[in-house]
Amino acid sequence: MQQGGSPKAIVARRGLRQVALERVVDQIIAGHPGEASRFRAGNSKRIGLFVGQVMKASGGKANPDLVTTLLARKLA
């Protein structure tokens, strides 16, 4: 097992960035149940609201493509 390195390197090596991002995505979905229902009912444009909220919560540091992928999977 590798040890040491910068916090950024450790997070990348252990794949923790996506785990943390999934928690944020889960929180945003839970905080917007009505919008989640609208998305699931076919209003696919609502995903933009969720992406925006996740980006805001991450301080703009999340990868928007990854966020969109996670949201689509979790909202399906």
C-alpha positions in Angstrom: 0.0 0.0 0.0 1.4 3.4 -1.0 1.6 6.0 1.7 2.4 9.7 1.7 2.1 12.3 -0.9 -0.1 15.4 -1.1 -3.7 15.2 -0.1 -4.7 15.7 -3.7 -2.6 12.7 -4.8 -4.0 10.5 -2.0 -7.6 11.4 -2.9 -6.9 10.6 -6.6 -5.0 7.4 -5.8 -7.8 6.1 -3.6 -10.7 7.2 -5.8 -12.2 9.3 -3.0 -13.1 12.3 -5.2 -16.1 10.4 -6.8 -17.2 9.0 -3.4 -17.3 12.5 -2.0 -19.1 13.8 -5.1 -21.7 11.0 -4.9 -22.5 12.2 -1.3 -23.1 15.7 -2.6 -25.2 14.4 -5.4 -27.3 12.4 -3.0 -27.8 15.4 -0.7 -28.9 17.6 -3.6 -31.4 15.0 -4.8 -32.7 14.5 -1.3 -33.1 18.3 -0.9 -35.2 18.6 -4.1 -37.7 15.8 -4.0 -40.2 17.7 -6.2 -37.6 18.4 -8.9 -36.5 14.8 -8.8 -40.1 13.7 -9.4 -40.4 16.0 -12.3 -37.2 14.7 -13.8 -38.3 11.1 -13.4 -41.7 12.0 -14.9 -39.9 13.0 -18.1 -38.8 16.6 -17.7 -35.2 15.9 -18.5 -34.3 19.6 -18.6 -34.5 19.6 -14.8 -31.1 17.9 -14.7 -29.6 21.4 -15.2 -31.0 22.5 -11.8 -29.3 19.5 -10.1 -26.0 20.1 -12.0 -26.0 23.7 -10.9 -26.7 22.9 -7.3 -23.9 20.3 -7.2 -21.5 22.7 -8.8 -22.5 25.4 -6.3 -22.0 22.9 -3.4 -18.6 21.9 -4.7 -17.4 25.5 -5.1 -17.3 24.9 -8.9 -14.6 22.3 -8.6 -16.7 19.2 -9.6 -16.4 17.9 -13.1 -19.7 18.7 -14.8 -19.6 15.7 -17.0 -19.1 13.4 -14.0 -21.8 15.2 -12.1 -24.3 14.8 -15.0 -23.4 11.1 -15.3 -23.9 10.5 -11.5 -27.2 12.5 -11.5 -28.6 10.6 -14.5 -27.7 7.3 -12.9 -29.2 8.2 -9.5 -32.3 9.9 -10.8 -33.1 7.0 -13.2 
